[in-house]
Structure formats: structure tokens, C-alpha cells
Amino acid sequence: MHPAYSMPEDSLLHYAFCRYTHYAMTDIEKDYDAVLIGMPYEHRVKWVNALREQNVSVLFANGPVFDEYREMNNRAEIGLNWSSMDDLNARVFELMAMKLCPVINRVSDLARLGFRDGQHYSGFSDVNEAVEKVLWAKEHPEEAKMIADVAYNKVHTDNLTYDKLVDDVLKGCKLL
């Protein structure tokens, strides 16, 4: 549970990705620059509108899950995320597992898990910097792909999957 939602006695468990649902698809046309599948919070809508004003094509939707979610994400090179409460949400891990260049807001838990800004993701703190980071990724596709590859390798090497989290919980409860 993220500190924003937890009580002092709670154990912190981060989100993860599912290797059977969140993976890169090479057979899908990349017909968008960026993608954000999630709630249309005001700060996200403002960001997407600002990107579109800069001629960045953004697939922005709420609701798709499983295969449709994966397929929609794989239609872009850049994965967008802006959490609502300084939380490291599931989308961060999912974007990395699908080999998208993650442009995400800086949250406290990223460093705790060993993620580094500029290496595993392109971080931002406000809408102007968020637009700037997406424009950079669009204008520097080779460097953006390197970030995507490093992020992909990290979530797989560190086994940041739901299967691993469940095993850890079961072992912690001495049920496995």
C-alpha cells in the first residue's frame, strides 16, 4: 500500500505487471506518438491537450483492460503516466513491461525500487516539464528507445511481477 493511502502499521507493497498481459507487441502499427490509458483527471487532460497543441498524437482513453489495453498501449512509442497522489501506480510497471518510453511524474517510490530518472524513465514535476519531456522523446527516438529498453530490462530482471509479489506475501505469511 502506498503511504498516501496507508496506516502506519501497514506493509508497503508496490504494484507490478503481469507478464501474460503486459508485453511488447511487434506486430501492431505504431500510429500514435504517445498513449495514456487512465482516468481523465484534470492534470492529465491539461497535459494531453497541451501535447496535442504541439502536434503530438496522443491516444487518451479510459476503460480498456487486458488485451484491448495492451493493444492500445502498443500503438505508441511513448507511454504517459501522471499519478493522482504521488503514488507509484501499476501503469508505470505496465508501460515499462510493454517497452514504451515511460514519461512519468516523479514520485517518491521510484528511487526506493531503484528506478533512475533519465535511465529508466523520463520524469517531470509539472505540466510544462511533462510536455517538454514528451517532445524530447518524440524528437530523439533512438534515445527514447534506449530508455524503454533499460526500463523493460529492469522490470524483468528485478521480476517486478504480480506472481513474484504473491509469492513474497505467501512466504511472509509462511503459507508457501
Secondary structure, 3 states (H helix, E strand, C coil): CCCCCCCCCCCCCCCCECCCCCCCCCCCCCCEEEEEECCCCHHHHHHHHHHHHCCCCEEEECCCCHHHHHHHHCCEEEEEECCCCCCCCHHHHHHHHCCCEEEEECCHHHHHCCCCECCCEEEECCHHHHHHHHHHHHHCHHHHHHHHHHHHHHHHHCCCEHHHHHHHHHHHCCCC
